[in-house]
């Protein structure tokens, strides 16, 4: 039986197929893969940024806790006899260590280790320097809030320097300095 002309036009020979659908599918798959990889890189970068922010915040909080501990120490002082230039307590004539030097924070003769580490890599540290003495009659000295002038008695001023670290060895480091006054 002879095929009609209509049947012969609907049939395609096998040698004319070139796989265009396969090529288009592979190109689309490549594009989707590139988009996914670039989005994952952005997500990883954002996660690192969030971790670094958390680490910096932890370092700040540990330095702040050491600052509060040093202030409590000053409030508990009965005399200035312990400010001998060692153990993190420096008198009026002693030179204080360089707070930027790693030896200051590595040698326990130069600082005091705070009691609460707050989950940081290293316990916070501080040193206190007897800074100056402000004469009570020498002017208005606001010690406890706005408008509350003590006005009587000499005020001993201390400079407190603290150092806090984050959660890992390669983490953030925060150094805080504060001046704290107290009457004896």
C-alpha positions as CSV (number, residue, x, y, z in Angstrom):
1,X,0.0,0.0,0.0
2,X,1.2,3.4,-0.9
3,X,1.2,6.2,1.6
4,X,-0.8,9.1,0.8
5,X,0.7,12.5,0.5
6,X,-1.0,13.6,3.7
7,X,0.7,10.8,5.8
8,X,4.1,11.5,4.4
9,X,4.1,15.1,5.4
10,X,3.3,14.3,9.1
11,X,6.2,12.0,9.6
12,X,9.6,13.4,10.4
13,X,12.7,11.6,9.6
14,X,14.9,10.8,12.6
15,X,18.1,12.4,11.3
16,X,16.5,15.9,11.5
17,X,16.2,16.1,15.3
18,X,18.9,18.2,16.8
19,X,18.0,18.3,20.6
20,X,17.2,22.0,20.9
21,X,15.0,21.3,24.0
22,X,17.9,19.7,25.7
23,X,20.2,22.6,25.1
24,X,17.7,25.2,26.2
25,X,17.0,23.1,29.4
26,X,20.7,23.0,30.2
27,X,21.1,26.7,29.8
28,X,18.1,27.4,32.0
29,X,19.5,25.0,34.6
30,X,22.8,26.8,34.5
31,X,21.2,30.2,35.1
32,X,19.1,28.9,38.0
33,X,22.3,27.4,39.5
34,X,24.2,30.7,39.2
35,X,21.3,32.6,40.9
36,X,21.2,30.0,43.8
37,X,24.9,30.2,44.4
38,X,25.0,34.0,44.4
39,X,22.1,34.1,46.8
40,X,23.8,31.5,49.1
41,X,27.0,33.7,49.2
42,X,24.9,36.7,50.2
43,X,23.3,34.7,53.0
44,X,26.6,33.5,54.3
45,X,28.0,37.0,54.3
46,X,24.9,38.3,56.2
47,X,25.3,35.4,58.8
48,X,29.0,36.4,59.3
49,X,28.0,40.0,59.8
50,X,25.3,39.0,62.4
51,X,27.9,36.9,64.2
52,X,30.4,39.7,64.3
53,X,27.8,42.1,65.6
54,X,26.9,39.6,68.3
55,X,30.6,39.2,69.2
56,X,31.2,42.9,69.4
57,X,28.1,43.3,71.6
58,X,29.4,40.6,73.9
59,X,32.8,42.3,74.1
60,X,31.2,45.6,75.0
61,X,29.0,44.0,77.7
62,X,32.0,42.3,79.3
63,X,34.0,45.5,79.3
64,X,31.0,47.3,80.8
65,X,30.7,44.6,83.6
66,X,34.4,45.1,84.4
67,X,33.8,48.8,84.6
68,X,30.9,48.3,87.1
69,X,33.1,45.9,89.1
70,X,35.9,48.5,89.3
71,X,33.5,51.2,90.4
72,X,32.2,48.9,93.2
73,X,35.8,48.3,94.2
74,X,36.3,52.1,94.5
75,X,33.1,52.5,96.4
76,X,34.3,49.9,98.9
77,X,37.7,51.5,99.6
78,X,38.5,52.6,103.1
79,X,41.8,54.2,102.2
80,X,44.1,54.8,99.3
81,X,46.8,52.5,100.7
82,X,46.2,49.7,98.1
83,X,47.2,52.0,95.2
84,X,50.8,51.1,95.1
85,X,51.5,50.9,91.3
86,X,51.0,47.1,90.9
87,X,48.2,44.6,90.7
88,X,46.2,47.0,88.5
89,X,46.0,49.8,91.1
90,X,48.0,52.9,90.3
91,X,48.6,55.8,92.7
92,X,48.6,59.5,91.9
93,X,52.4,59.5,91.1
94,X,52.5,56.1,89.4
95,X,52.4,56.0,85.6
96,X,49.7,53.8,84.2
97,X,50.3,51.1,81.6
98,X,49.6,51.6,78.0
99,X,46.0,50.3,77.5
100,X,46.7,49.5,73.8
101,X,49.7,47.2,74.6
102,X,49.0,43.5,74.7
103,X,51.5,43.1,77.6
104,X,49.2,45.3,79.7
105,X,46.4,42.8,79.5
106,X,48.6,39.7,79.5
107,X,50.5,40.4,82.7
108,X,48.5,40.1,85.9
109,X,50.8,42.6,87.6
110,X,49.2,45.3,85.3
111,X,45.5,44.6,85.7
112,X,42.8,43.0,87.8
113,X,40.8,40.1,86.3
114,X,37.1,40.7,86.8
115,X,35.0,38.0,88.4
116,X,32.3,37.5,85.8
117,X,33.4,36.4,82.3
118,X,29.9,36.6,80.7
119,X,30.6,33.7,78.3
120,X,33.5,35.7,76.6
121,X,36.7,34.1,75.4
122,X,38.7,35.7,78.2
123,X,37.6,37.2,81.5
124,X,37.3,41.0,81.4
125,X,40.2,43.0,82.9
126,X,40.6,46.4,84.3
127,X,43.0,48.7,86.0
128,X,42.4,51.8,88.1
129,X,44.5,54.9,88.3
130,X,44.2,57.5,91.1
131,X,43.8,60.4,88.7
132,X,43.4,63.6,90.7
133,X,41.8,65.3,93.7
134,X,39.1,67.9,93.2
135,X,38.8,70.4,96.0
136,X,35.2,70.4,97.3
137,X,35.0,74.2,97.5
138,X,36.8,74.7,94.2
139,X,33.6,74.7,92.2
140,X,30.4,72.9,91.5
141,X,30.9,69.2,91.1
142,X,27.9,67.2,89.9
143,X,28.4,63.7,91.3
144,X,25.0,62.0,91.5
145,X,22.8,63.5,88.8
146,X,21.6,66.7,87.3
147,X,21.3,69.6,89.7
148,X,22.6,67.6,92.7
149,X,25.7,69.5,93.8
150,X,27.6,67.8,96.6
151,X,29.6,71.0,97.2
152,X,31.3,69.8,100.4
153,X,34.4,67.6,100.8
154,X,37.2,66.8,98.5
155,X,36.4,64.3,95.6
156,X,39.0,61.7,94.7
157,X,38.8,61.0,91.0
158,X,39.8,57.7,89.5
159,X,40.4,56.7,85.9
160,X,39.1,53.2,85.2
161,X,40.2,51.4,82.0
162,X,38.6,48.1,81.1
163,X,39.0,45.5,78.4
164,X,36.4,43.0,77.2
165,X,36.6,40.3,74.5
166,X,34.0,38.4,72.4
167,X,33.4,34.7,72.3
168,X,36.4,33.5,70.4
169,X,40.2,34.0,70.3
170,X,39.9,36.0,67.0
171,X,37.0,38.0,68.2
172,X,36.2,41.7,68.9
173,X,38.0,43.6,71.7
174,X,36.4,46.6,73.4
175,X,38.3,49.0,75.7
176,X,36.3,51.4,77.8
177,X,37.7,54.3,79.9
178,X,35.7,56.1,82.6
179,X,36.3,58.7,85.3
180,X,34.8,57.9,88.7
181,X,34.7,60.3,91.6
182,X,34.2,59.5,95.3
183,X,34.5,61.4,98.6
184,X,36.3,59.9,101.5
